[in-house]
Amino acid sequence: MRRALQCCFLSALAAGMVLGGPVDARAGIIDLIWDMSGPQMIGKGARCRKPVTGGETKCNLFGIPVGEEPDIMTVSRVWVNFEGAVYTSTGKNDGDTDYEAFHTFMLSAEPLVEVASITFAGGRIYHGAGAAFHFLFGQDFRRFGNAGFKLRPVGVEIGDRWEFALNFRLYPDGFGADQFGFGPSPTGDRAFEHTWGVMGAFKY
């Protein structure tokens, strides 16, 4: 029952974040960090894409498009993506640790280089790699930061509206429950950690 409620909560939250923008520019980038040594996080993103050769920079600032859409498939197969998001915890527990929804918040900045490998009628498949910088804060713990690497093994854009991508983040120093106000701090260095998640976008 609890798992079903969490699924309903995530679905409603994602729908609200995507569709909650202005009616004349209804767009959204939603990123879900599914599993980490801490709370599960969901966020609404912003990004600016700059083709390496030709075209203009296109930005989507939390659902509000800025600038003309560059046709990256014809002007460049490689582009730089300055991506970021504002996240909050979903309420999903990590083992016996009870994380509350909306008790943890995170700001991220993630510059990526992305490459289109396959183009097809009305869409493309692309891949990316870059860095990940995070700043976390909440009412139950002291704010802290973390940094690592971000890999986007595959992303798919379909037509002018839909986009989906798989994300992996790699952290030389992982997260721990103690950073979120649960239990004592570990002795020595924190262990390496990787997380995975999904990104979805409805662009227009």
N, CA and C atoms as a LAMMPS dump frame, in Angstrom:
ITEM: TIMESTEP
0
ITEM: NUMBER OF ATOMS
612
ITEM: BOX BOUNDS ff ff ff
-5.0000000000000000e+02 5.0000000000000000e+02
-5.0000000000000000e+02 5.0000000000000000e+02
-5.0000000000000000e+02 5.0000000000000000e+02
ITEM: ATOMS id mol type element x y z
1 1 1 N 0.831 -1.202 0
2 1 2 C 0 0 0
3 1 3 C 0.873 1.263 0
4 2 1 N 1.933 1.24 0.837
5 2 2 C 2.823 2.395 0.913
6 2 3 C 3.498 2.64 -0.436
7 3 1 N 3.937 1.532 -1.098
8 3 2 C 4.597 1.668 -2.401
9 3 3 C 3.638 2.248 -3.427
10 4 1 N 2.373 1.819 -3.404
11 4 2 C 1.377 2.339 -4.341
12 4 3 C 1.147 3.829 -4.107
13 5 1 N 1.104 4.231 -2.84
14 5 2 C 0.926 5.655 -2.531
15 5 3 C 2.115 6.473 -3.009
16 6 1 N 3.338 5.918 -2.866
17 6 2 C 4.52 6.622 -3.337
18 6 3 C 4.494 6.799 -4.844
19 7 1 N 4.067 5.749 -5.569
20 7 2 C 3.967 5.844 -7.032
21 7 3 C 2.955 6.903 -7.449
22 8 1 N 1.817 6.939 -6.75
23 8 2 C 0.802 7.952 -7.061
24 8 3 C 1.332 9.348 -6.764
25 9 1 N 2.04 9.469 -5.646
26 9 2 C 2.615 10.763 -5.275
27 9 3 C 3.597 11.248 -6.333
28 10 1 N 4.499 10.358 -6.783
29 10 2 C 5.487 10.73 -7.791
30 10 3 C 4.827 11.127 -9.1
31 11 1 N 3.813 10.365 -9.499
32 11 2 C 3.11 10.676 -10.742
33 11 3 C 2.429 12.035 -10.671
34 12 1 N 1.765 12.301 -9.548
35 12 2 C 1.074 13.582 -9.399
36 12 3 C 2.059 14.739 -9.334
37 13 1 N 3.174 14.533 -8.628
38 13 2 C 4.172 15.59 -8.511
39 13 3 C 4.798 15.901 -9.858
40 14 1 N 5.152 14.859 -10.604
41 14 2 C 5.757 15.069 -11.917
42 14 3 C 4.791 15.772 -12.854
43 15 1 N 3.525 15.362 -12.853
44 15 2 C 2.536 16.007 -13.712
45 15 3 C 2.358 17.471 -13.35
46 16 1 N 2.327 17.747 -12.054
47 16 2 C 2.173 19.131 -11.628
48 16 3 C 3.348 19.99 -12.008
49 17 1 N 4.564 19.431 -11.927
50 17 2 C 5.758 20.198 -12.262
51 17 3 C 5.845 20.461 -13.758
52 18 1 N 5.443 19.479 -14.568
53 18 2 C 5.5 19.656 -16.017
54 18 3 C 4.431 20.616 -16.5
55 19 1 N 3.226 20.45 -15.995
56 19 2 C 2.101 21.215 -16.511
57 19 3 C 1.836 22.488 -15.732
58 20 1 N 2.638 22.744 -14.724
59 20 2 C 2.372 23.884 -13.861
60 20 3 C 2.919 25.19 -14.363
61 21 1 N 3.553 25.196 -15.543
62 21 2 C 4.117 26.424 -16.082
63 21 3 C 3.061 27.268 -16.754
64 22 1 N 3.461 28.4 -17.348
65 22 2 C 2.527 29.261 -18.044
66 22 3 C 1.821 28.532 -19.172
67 23 1 N 0.57 28.849 -19.406
68 23 2 C -0.216 28.162 -20.422
69 23 3 C 0.351 28.391 -21.816
70 24 1 N 0.895 29.598 -22.101
71 24 2 C 1.38 29.883 -23.442
72 24 3 C 2.786 29.339 -23.671
73 25 1 N 3.436 28.772 -22.655
74 25 2 C 4.764 28.195 -22.82
75 25 3 C 4.87 26.958 -21.931
76 26 1 N 3.894 26.08 -22.079
77 26 2 C 3.802 24.942 -21.186
78 26 3 C 4.887 23.931 -21.532
79 27 1 N 5.911 23.881 -20.722
80 27 2 C 7.038 23.001 -20.971
81 27 3 C 7.685 22.667 -19.656
82 28 1 N 8.403 21.592 -19.607
83 28 2 C 9.061 21.242 -18.37
84 28 3 C 10.086 20.152 -18.561
85 29 1 N 11.13 20.196 -17.749
86 29 2 C 12.152 19.168 -17.712
87 29 3 C 12.131 18.59 -16.301
88 30 1 N 11.795 17.316 -16.182
89 30 2 C 11.686 16.662 -14.892
90 30 3 C 12.794 15.627 -14.764
91 31 1 N 13.528 15.669 -13.639
92 31 2 C 14.62 14.728 -13.411
93 31 3 C 14.38 14.003 -12.102
94 32 1 N 14.434 12.684 -12.142
95 32 2 C 14.237 11.858 -10.959
96 32 3 C 15.525 11.103 -10.667
97 33 1 N 16.119 11.342 -9.495
98 33 2 C 17.264 10.561 -9.03
99 33 3 C 16.686 9.43 -8.193
100 34 1 N 16.657 8.244 -8.773
101 34 2 C 15.858 7.158 -8.217
102 34 3 C 16.441 6.58 -6.933
103 35 1 N 17.763 6.366 -6.908
104 35 2 C 18.338 5.618 -5.803
105 35 3 C 19.674 6.225 -5.406
106 36 1 N 19.828 6.607 -4.134
107 36 2 C 21.084 7.123 -3.613
108 36 3 C 21.147 6.815 -2.13
109 37 1 N 22.324 7.005 -1.51
110 37 2 C 22.46 6.789 -0.063
111 37 3 C 21.92 8.018 0.662
112 38 1 N 20.642 8.18 0.578
113 38 2 C 19.943 9.337 1.099
114 38 3 C 18.545 9.348 0.522
115 39 1 N 17.859 10.467 0.56
116 39 2 C 16.484 10.514 0.051
117 39 3 C 16.425 10.473 -1.47
118 40 1 N 15.396 9.859 -1.981
119 40 2 C 15.118 9.945 -3.413
120 40 3 C 14.724 11.374 -3.742
121 41 1 N 15.188 11.88 -4.902
122 41 2 C 14.984 13.283 -5.234
123 41 3 C 14.296 13.42 -6.585
124 42 1 N 13.396 14.392 -6.687
125 42 2 C 12.776 14.736 -7.957
126 42 3 C 12.886 16.249 -8.137
127 43 1 N 13.176 16.672 -9.371
128 43 2 C 13.398 18.094 -9.584
129 43 3 C 12.904 18.584 -10.916
130 44 1 N 12.769 19.9 -10.991
131 44 2 C 12.42 20.559 -12.24
132 44 3 C 13.653 21.287 -12.745
133 45 1 N 13.969 21.069 -14.027
134 45 2 C 15.247 21.516 -14.543
135 45 3 C 15.179 22.721 -15.458
136 46 1 N 16.365 23.289 -15.644
137 46 2 C 16.592 24.368 -16.604
138 46 3 C 17.855 24.028 -17.375
139 47 1 N 17.954 24.501 -18.613
140 47 2 C 19.158 24.223 -19.387
141 47 3 C 19.308 25.221 -20.521
142 48 1 N 20.568 25.348 -20.968
143 48 2 C 20.9 26.107 -22.166
144 48 3 C 21.762 25.229 -23.053
145 49 1 N 21.377 25.089 -24.305
146 49 2 C 22.117 24.271 -25.258
147 49 3 C 22.791 25.167 -26.291
148 50 1 N 24.086 24.969 -26.473
149 50 2 C 24.858 25.742 -27.434
150 50 3 C 25.507 24.802 -28.436
151 51 1 N 25.064 24.806 -29.711
152 51 2 C 25.722 23.983 -30.731
153 51 3 C 27.185 24.393 -30.888
154 52 1 N 28.054 23.42 -31.102
155 52 2 C 29.473 23.708 -31.254
156 52 3 C 29.733 24.507 -32.523
157 53 1 N 29.024 24.186 -33.6
158 53 2 C 29.173 24.924 -34.855
159 53 3 C 27.804 25.388 -35.33
160 54 1 N 27.655 26.692 -35.536
161 54 2 C 26.41 27.235 -36.065
162 54 3 C 25.273 27.21 -35.062
163 55 1 N 24.187 27.838 -35.432
164 55 2 C 23.001 27.838 -34.582
165 55 3 C 23.106 28.803 -33.422
166 56 1 N 21.995 29.019 -32.765
167 56 2 C 21.926 29.91 -31.622
168 56 3 C 21.695 29.119 -30.341
169 57 1 N 22.077 29.727 -29.235
170 57 2 C 21.846 29.105 -27.938
171 57 3 C 20.36 29.113 -27.626
172 58 1 N 19.866 27.969 -27.168
173 58 2 C 18.465 27.835 -26.788
174 58 3 C 18.383 27.476 -25.31
175 59 1 N 17.594 28.194 -24.553
176 59 2 C 17.449 27.942 -23.122
177 59 3 C 16.005 27.604 -22.781
178 60 1 N 15.84 26.753 -21.805
179 60 2 C 14.545 26.47 -21.211
180 60 3 C 14.7 26.683 -19.718
181 61 1 N 14.147 27.777 -19.215
182 61 2 C 14.319 28.16 -17.827
183 61 3 C 13.096 27.747 -17.022
184 62 1 N 13.15 26.519 -16.508
185 62 2 C 12.081 25.965 -15.677
186 62 3 C 10.719 26.04 -16.365
187 63 1 N 10.724 25.716 -17.659
188 63 2 C 9.48 25.664 -18.406
189 63 3 C 9.224 26.839 -19.313
190 64 1 N 10.064 27.855 -19.248
191 64 2 C 9.888 29.034 -20.102
192 64 3 C 10.979 29.029 -21.168
193 65 1 N 10.631 28.81 -22.437
194 65 2 C 11.643 28.793 -23.495
195 65 3 C 12.179 30.188 -23.767
196 66 1 N 13.49 30.279 -24.016
197 66 2 C 14.155 31.546 -24.307
198 66 3 C 15.017 31.347 -25.54
199 67 1 N 14.838 32.178 -26.555
200 67 2 C 15.636 32.09 -27.776
201 67 3 C 15.003 31.186 -28.809
202 68 1 N 15.547 31.231 -30.01
203 68 2 C 15.061 30.394 -31.097
204 68 3 C 15.682 29.002 -31.006
205 69 1 N 14.903 28.001 -31.336
206 69 2 C 15.38 26.619 -31.276
207 69 3 C 16.402 26.362 -32.379
208 70 1 N 17.672 26.066 -32.041
209 70 2 C 18.642 25.735 -33.081
210 70 3 C 18.401 24.322 -33.604
211 71 1 N 18.49 24.131 -34.896
212 71 2 C 18.33 22.813 -35.483
213 71 3 C 19.668 22.092 -35.381
214 72 1 N 19.926 21.524 -34.208
215 72 2 C 21.223 20.916 -33.938
216 72 3 C 21.491 19.753 -34.88
217 73 1 N 20.447 19.079 -35.329
218 73 2 C 20.646 17.926 -36.192
219 73 3 C 21.236 18.312 -37.543
220 74 1 N 21.05 19.557 -37.953
221 74 2 C 21.599 19.971 -39.246
222 74 3 C 22.816 20.866 -39.097
223 75 1 N 22.913 21.636 -38.032
224 75 2 C 24.034 22.555 -37.887
225 75 3 C 25.187 21.943 -37.099
226 76 1 N 24.921 20.969 -36.233
227 76 2 C 25.98 20.377 -35.429
228 76 3 C 25.474 19.106 -34.776
229 77 1 N 26.329 18.086 -34.763
230 77 2 C 26.007 16.855 -34.047
231 77 3 C 26.532 16.899 -32.613
232 78 1 N 27.233 17.968 -32.267
233 78 2 C 27.822 18.102 -30.938
234 78 3 C 27.396 19.443 -30.355
235 79 1 N 27.003 19.443 -29.079
236 79 2 C 26.61 20.687 -28.435
237 79 3 C 26.973 20.636 -26.95
238 80 1 N 27.067 21.81 -26.359
239 80 2 C 27.322 21.936 -24.926
240 80 3 C 25.999 22.225 -24.234
241 81 1 N 25.737 21.498 -23.176
242 81 2 C 24.475 21.619 -22.453
243 81 3 C 24.771 22.06 -21.022
244 82 1 N 24.39 23.292 -20.672
245 82 2 C 24.508 23.782 -19.306
246 82 3 C 23.183 23.505 -18.607
247 83 1 N 23.191 22.504 -17.737
248 83 2 C 21.95 21.969 -17.173
249 83 3 C 21.946 22.128 -15.654
250 84 1 N 20.796 22.41 -15.099
251 84 2 C 20.652 22.505 -13.656
252 84 3 C 19.227 22.206 -13.252
253 85 1 N 19 22.059 -11.949
254 85 2 C 17.654 21.744 -11.482
255 85 3 C 17.521 22.088 -10.007
256 86 1 N 16.273 22.227 -9.582
257 86 2 C 15.91 22.379 -8.17
258 86 3 C 15.145 21.122 -7.772
259 87 1 N 15.633 20.434 -6.744
260 87 2 C 15.071 19.141 -6.343
261 87 3 C 14.447 19.222 -4.948
262 88 1 N 13.566 18.252 -4.684
263 88 2 C 13.057 18.027 -3.335
264 88 3 C 12.917 16.535 -3.118
265 89 1 N 12.916 16.123 -1.859
266 89 2 C 12.79 14.703 -1.535
267 89 3 C 11.36 14.233 -1.769
268 90 1 N 11.228 12.953 -2.182
269 90 2 C 9.909 12.409 -2.519
270 90 3 C 9.217 11.716 -1.36
271 91 1 N 9.979 11.356 -0.314
272 91 2 C 9.399 10.596 0.789
273 91 3 C 9.727 9.123 0.752
274 92 1 N 10.466 8.672 -0.261
275 92 2 C 10.862 7.264 -0.357
276 92 3 C 11.949 6.971 0.674
277 93 1 N 11.79 5.896 1.446
278 93 2 C 12.755 5.508 2.463
279 93 3 C 13.97 4.831 1.841
280 94 1 N 15.088 4.873 2.57
281 94 2 C 16.296 4.156 2.19
282 94 3 C 16.585 3.141 3.285
283 95 1 N 16.174 1.897 3.065
284 95 2 C 16.28 0.888 4.119
285 95 3 C 15.377 1.248 5.29
286 96 1 N 15.973 1.328 6.471
287 96 2 C 15.209 1.66 7.679
288 96 3 C 15.184 3.161 7.954
289 97 1 N 15.832 3.936 7.124
290 97 2 C 15.872 5.384 7.324
291 97 3 C 14.638 6.024 6.71
292 98 1 N 13.892 6.74 7.535
293 98 2 C 12.614 7.321 7.101
294 98 3 C 12.829 8.765 6.654
295 99 1 N 12.925 8.954 5.344
296 99 2 C 13.069 10.303 4.792
297 99 3 C 11.693 10.881 4.481
298 100 1 N 11.491 12.114 4.88
299 100 2 C 10.209 12.766 4.684
300 100 3 C 10.196 13.542 3.364
301 101 1 N 9.037 13.571 2.727
302 101 2 C 8.875 14.365 1.507
303 101 3 C 8.993 15.849 1.838
304 102 1 N 9.653 16.576 0.955
305 102 2 C 9.805 18.029 1.053
306 102 3 C 10.63 18.472 2.264
307 103 1 N 11.427 17.548 2.857
308 103 2 C 12.298 17.919 3.972
309 103 3 C 13.73 18.17 3.503
310 104 1 N 14.075 17.673 2.315
311 104 2 C 15.413 17.85 1.76
312 104 3 C 15.297 18.543 0.411
313 105 1 N 16.19 19.491 0.174
314 105 2 C 16.203 20.225 -1.092
315 105 3 C 17.619 20.218 -1.658
316 106 1 N 17.705 20.304 -2.974
317 106 2 C 19.008 20.276 -3.619
318 106 3 C 19.017 21.179 -4.846
319 107 1 N 20.102 21.93 -4.999
320 107 2 C 20.361 22.697 -6.21
321 107 3 C 21.499 22.022 -6.948
322 108 1 N 21.378 21.895 -8.26
323 108 2 C 22.427 21.236 -9.034
324 108 3 C 22.834 22.091 -10.221
325 109 1 N 24.106 21.947 -10.612
326 109 2 C 24.64 22.53 -11.848
327 109 3 C 25.446 21.434 -12.531
328 110 1 N 25.098 21.154 -13.797
329 110 2 C 25.692 20.003 -14.476
330 110 3 C 26.012 20.346 -15.927
331 111 1 N 27.221 20.827 -16.201
332 111 2 C 27.627 21.077 -17.585
333 111 3 C 27.968 19.767 -18.291
334 112 1 N 27.432 19.6 -19.503
335 112 2 C 27.618 18.364 -20.26
336 112 3 C 28.025 18.669 -21.691
337 113 1 N 28.756 17.749 -22.296
338 113 2 C 28.961 17.74 -23.744
339 113 3 C 28.13 16.586 -24.288
340 114 1 N 27.274 16.869 -25.272
341 114 2 C 26.369 15.858 -25.808
342 114 3 C 26.593 15.687 -27.306
343 115 1 N 26.394 14.45 -27.761
344 115 2 C 26.655 14.091 -29.154
345 115 3 C 25.477 13.296 -29.684
346 116 1 N 24.957 13.676 -30.843
347 116 2 C 23.903 12.919 -31.502
348 116 3 C 24.542 11.801 -32.327
349 117 1 N 24.136 10.56 -32.081
350 117 2 C 24.703 9.42 -32.805
351 117 3 C 23.815 8.96 -33.95
352 118 1 N 22.514 9.06 -33.767
353 118 2 C 21.556 8.59 -34.779
354 118 3 C 20.466 9.636 -34.928
355 119 1 N 20.17 9.999 -36.153
356 119 2 C 19.027 10.872 -36.425
357 119 3 C 18.04 10.111 -37.302
358 120 1 N 16.776 10.376 -37.089
359 120 2 C 15.723 9.729 -37.864
360 120 3 C 14.615 10.728 -38.074
361 121 1 N 13.649 10.372 -38.871
362 121 2 C 12.565 11.298 -39.195
363 121 3 C 11.877 11.759 -37.916
364 122 1 N 12.046 13.047 -37.603
365 122 2 C 11.367 13.612 -36.447
366 122 3 C 12.049 13.373 -35.119
367 123 1 N 13.304 12.936 -35.117
368 123 2 C 13.932 12.705 -33.828
369 123 3 C 15.399 12.354 -33.923
370 124 1 N 15.998 12.056 -32.771
371 124 2 C 17.411 11.692 -32.707
372 124 3 C 17.693 10.955 -31.406
373 125 1 N 18.827 10.246 -31.408
374 125 2 C 19.355 9.593 -30.22
375 125 3 C 20.696 10.252 -29.905
376 126 1 N 20.916 10.585 -28.645
377 126 2 C 22.137 11.278 -28.284
378 126 3 C 22.706 10.735 -26.976
379 127 1 N 23.945 11.164 -26.657
380 127 2 C 24.661 10.691 -25.482
381 127 3 C 25.438 11.877 -24.893
382 128 1 N 25.76 11.812 -23.599
383 128 2 C 26.456 12.946 -22.996
384 128 3 C 27.292 12.549 -21.797
385 129 1 N 28.22 13.439 -21.446
386 129 2 C 29.062 13.251 -20.271
387 129 3 C 29.507 14.617 -19.773
388 130 1 N 29.705 14.718 -18.45
389 130 2 C 30.135 15.985 -17.881
390 130 3 C 30.312 15.88 -16.381
391 131 1 N 30.101 16.986 -15.703
392 131 2 C 30.302 17.073 -14.258
393 131 3 C 28.973 17.321 -13.547
394 132 1 N 28.961 17.044 -12.242
395 132 2 C 27.765 17.261 -11.425
396 132 3 C 28.18 17.951 -10.121
397 133 1 N 27.55 19.096 -9.848
398 133 2 C 27.805 19.851 -8.622
399 133 3 C 26.482 20.032 -7.882
400 134 1 N 26.453 19.661 -6.607
401 134 2 C 25.218 19.689 -5.836
402 134 3 C 25.39 20.483 -4.543
403 135 1 N 24.315 21.146 -4.144
404 135 2 C 24.237 21.839 -2.859
405 135 3 C 22.935 21.421 -2.196
406 136 1 N 23.014 20.783 -1.029
407 136 2 C 21.85 20.234 -0.349
408 136 3 C 21.591 20.963 0.959
409 137 1 N 20.311 21.153 1.26
410 137 2 C 19.921 21.826 2.496
411 137 3 C 18.526 21.348 2.905
412 138 1 N 18.217 21.529 4.168
413 138 2 C 16.915 21.118 4.681
414 138 3 C 16.757 21.54 6.126
415 139 1 N 15.613 21.2 6.69
416 139 2 C 15.311 21.647 8.05
417 139 3 C 15.883 20.728 9.12
418 140 1 N 16.371 19.532 8.748
419 140 2 C 16.813 18.564 9.738
420 140 3 C 18.322 18.327 9.733
421 141 1 N 19.093 19.056 8.934
422 141 2 C 20.53 18.798 8.852
423 141 3 C 21.253 20.059 8.383
424 142 1 N 22.561 20.034 8.542
425 142 2 C 23.391 21.153 8.092
426 142 3 C 23.589 21.049 6.588
427 143 1 N 23.562 22.18 5.921
428 143 2 C 23.733 22.183 4.462
429 143 3 C 25.14 21.701 4.104
430 144 1 N 25.251 21.069 2.937
431 144 2 C 26.531 20.55 2.479
432 144 3 C 26.517 20.433 0.956
433 145 1 N 27.678 20.212 0.388
434 145 2 C 27.802 20.071 -1.053
435 145 3 C 28.48 18.771 -1.425
436 146 1 N 28.35 18.41 -2.69
437 146 2 C 29.024 17.226 -3.218
438 146 3 C 29.243 17.436 -4.712
439 147 1 N 30.219 16.719 -5.245
440 147 2 C 30.536 16.852 -6.665
441 147 3 C 30.928 15.495 -7.223
442 148 1 N 30.671 15.32 -8.509
443 148 2 C 31.007 14.061 -9.156
444 148 3 C 30.938 14.197 -10.663
445 149 1 N 30.671 13.087 -11.311
446 149 2 C 30.599 13.037 -12.765
447 149 3 C 29.199 12.582 -13.184
448 150 1 N 28.743 13.101 -14.303
449 150 2 C 27.429 12.726 -14.819
450 150 3 C 27.579 12.106 -16.198
451 151 1 N 26.958 10.959 -16.385
452 151 2 C 26.937 10.275 -17.671
453 151 3 C 25.496 10.15 -18.129
454 152 1 N 25.266 10.429 -19.386
455 152 2 C 23.951 10.223 -20.002
456 152 3 C 24.158 9.204 -21.117
457 153 1 N 24.032 7.906 -20.801
458 153 2 C 24.315 6.873 -21.802
459 153 3 C 23.445 6.984 -23.044
460 154 1 N 22.196 7.365 -22.837
461 154 2 C 21.307 7.493 -23.991
462 154 3 C 20.189 8.481 -23.679
463 155 1 N 19.885 9.296 -24.658
464 155 2 C 18.74 10.189 -24.614
465 155 3 C 18.026 10.114 -25.952
466 156 1 N 16.719 10.273 -25.933
467 156 2 C 15.917 10.183 -27.154
468 156 3 C 15.002 11.39 -27.224
469 157 1 N 15.036 12.091 -28.349
470 157 2 C 14.103 13.178 -28.619
471 157 3 C 13.161 12.745 -29.73
472 158 1 N 11.878 12.922 -29.501
473 158 2 C 10.85 12.494 -30.441
474 158 3 C 10.038 13.704 -30.856
475 159 1 N 10.141 14.051 -32.131
476 159 2 C 9.409 15.211 -32.624
477 159 3 C 9.857 16.477 -31.93
478 160 1 N 8.957 17.44 -31.83
479 160 2 C 9.25 18.715 -31.195
480 160 3 C 8.8 18.772 -29.747
481 161 1 N 8.302 17.648 -29.208
482 161 2 C 7.661 17.723 -27.898
483 161 3 C 8.322 16.871 -26.826
484 162 1 N 8.677 15.614 -27.136
485 162 2 C 9.029 14.667 -26.097
486 162 3 C 10.521 14.375 -26.061
487 163 1 N 11.038 14.163 -24.868
488 163 2 C 12.439 13.806 -24.684
489 163 3 C 12.57 12.955 -23.428
490 164 1 N 13.369 11.888 -23.537
491 164 2 C 13.623 11.001 -22.407
492 164 3 C 15.11 10.672 -22.37
493 165 1 N 15.682 10.536 -21.159
494 165 2 C 17.097 10.223 -21.036
495 165 3 C 17.353 9.438 -19.759
496 166 1 N 18.393 8.609 -19.811
497 166 2 C 18.854 7.849 -18.66
498 166 3 C 20.111 8.523 -18.122
499 167 1 N 20.184 8.716 -16.799
500 167 2 C 21.314 9.414 -16.189
501 167 3 C 22.003 8.545 -15.148
502 168 1 N 23.343 8.578 -15.16
503 168 2 C 24.148 7.987 -14.093
504 168 3 C 25.038 9.086 -13.522
505 169 1 N 25.142 9.121 -12.205
506 169 2 C 26.03 10.061 -11.542
507 169 3 C 27.011 9.274 -10.682
508 170 1 N 28.287 9.629 -10.767
509 170 2 C 29.356 8.928 -10.067
510 170 3 C 30.017 9.884 -9.087
511 171 1 N 30.1 9.493 -7.821
512 171 2 C 30.638 10.364 -6.776
513 171 3 C 31.85 9.695 -6.116
514 172 1 N 33.051 10.293 -6.21
515 172 2 C 34.202 9.744 -5.481
516 172 3 C 33.943 9.642 -3.981
517 173 1 N 33.23 10.621 -3.413
518 173 2 C 32.799 10.576 -2.016
519 173 3 C 31.272 10.538 -2.009
520 174 1 N 30.726 9.393 -1.647
521 174 2 C 29.288 9.222 -1.71
522 174 3 C 28.541 9.949 -0.6
523 175 1 N 27.234 9.753 -0.591
524 175 2 C 26.375 10.346 0.427
525 175 3 C 26.24 9.389 1.613
526 176 1 N 25.744 9.904 2.724
527 176 2 C 25.497 9.079 3.895
528 176 3 C 24.314 9.594 4.679
529 177 1 N 23.654 8.682 5.41
530 177 2 C 22.476 9.068 6.189
531 177 3 C 22.813 10.137 7.221
532 178 1 N 24.057 10.121 7.737
533 178 2 C 24.449 11.104 8.75
534 178 3 C 24.397 12.529 8.216
535 179 1 N 24.615 12.704 6.907
536 179 2 C 24.569 14.049 6.32
537 179 3 C 23.157 14.618 6.32
538 180 1 N 22.173 13.724 6.435
539 180 2 C 20.77 14.142 6.438
540 180 3 C 20.157 14.081 7.837
541 181 1 N 21.013 13.992 8.854
542 181 2 C 20.537 14.043 10.232
543 181 3 C 20.235 12.711 10.865
544 182 1 N 20.748 11.595 10.272
545 182 2 C 20.479 10.263 10.822
546 182 3 C 21.792 9.562 11.145
547 183 1 N 22.017 9.267 12.428
548 183 2 C 23.161 8.47 12.833
549 183 3 C 24.469 9.237 12.855
550 184 1 N 25.537 8.561 13.322
551 184 2 C 26.846 9.199 13.461
552 184 3 C 27.583 9.266 12.126
553 185 1 N 28.564 10.141 12.059
554 185 2 C 29.396 10.26 10.862
555 185 3 C 30.358 9.08 10.799
556 186 1 N 30.67 8.595 9.603
557 186 2 C 31.598 7.468 9.483
558 186 3 C 33.029 7.916 9.745
559 187 1 N 33.869 6.966 10.106
560 187 2 C 35.29 7.255 10.251
561 187 3 C 35.981 7.035 8.913
562 188 1 N 36.91 7.885 8.562
563 188 2 C 37.601 7.746 7.29
564 188 3 C 36.814 8.354 6.143
565 189 1 N 37.281 8.085 4.944
566 189 2 C 36.657 8.635 3.741
567 189 3 C 35.344 7.931 3.437
568 190 1 N 34.459 8.661 2.805
569 190 2 C 33.193 8.071 2.357
570 190 3 C 33.437 7.209 1.125
571 191 1 N 32.638 6.172 0.987
572 191 2 C 32.821 5.237 -0.12
573 191 3 C 32.338 5.844 -1.433
574 192 1 N 32.926 5.374 -2.528
575 192 2 C 32.461 5.732 -3.865
576 192 3 C 30.993 5.329 -4.025
577 193 1 N 30.23 6.143 -4.742
578 193 2 C 28.807 5.847 -4.944
579 193 3 C 28.387 6.218 -6.355
580 194 1 N 27.475 5.44 -6.89
581 194 2 C 26.844 5.82 -8.156
582 194 3 C 25.332 5.821 -7.962
583 195 1 N 24.669 6.708 -8.665
584 195 2 C 23.214 6.782 -8.64
585 195 3 C 22.706 6.717 -10.069
586 196 1 N 21.457 6.354 -10.218
587 196 2 C 20.856 6.368 -11.544
588 196 3 C 19.501 7.05 -11.464
589 197 1 N 19.059 7.542 -12.595
590 197 2 C 17.782 8.238 -12.651
591 197 3 C 17.324 8.426 -14.083
592 198 1 N 16.187 9.063 -14.224
593 198 2 C 15.613 9.307 -15.54
594 198 3 C 15.201 10.766 -15.648
595 199 1 N 15.317 11.272 -16.868
596 199 2 C 14.884 12.638 -17.176
597 199 3 C 13.817 12.575 -18.259
598 200 1 N 12.762 13.35 -18.096
599 200 2 C 11.721 13.444 -19.101
600 200 3 C 11.382 14.902 -19.357
601 201 1 N 11.093 15.223 -20.594
602 201 2 C 10.776 16.6 -20.937
603 201 3 C 9.61 16.64 -21.911
604 202 1 N 8.711 17.574 -21.655
605 202 2 C 7.661 17.935 -22.6
606 202 3 C 7.947 19.367 -22.991
607 203 1 N 8.387 19.578 -24.246
608 203 2 C 9.012 20.838 -24.588
609 203 3 C 8.035 21.918 -25.027
610 204 1 N 6.925 21.544 -25.692
611 204 2 C 5.986 22.571 -26.129
612 204 3 C 4.581 22.03 -26.054
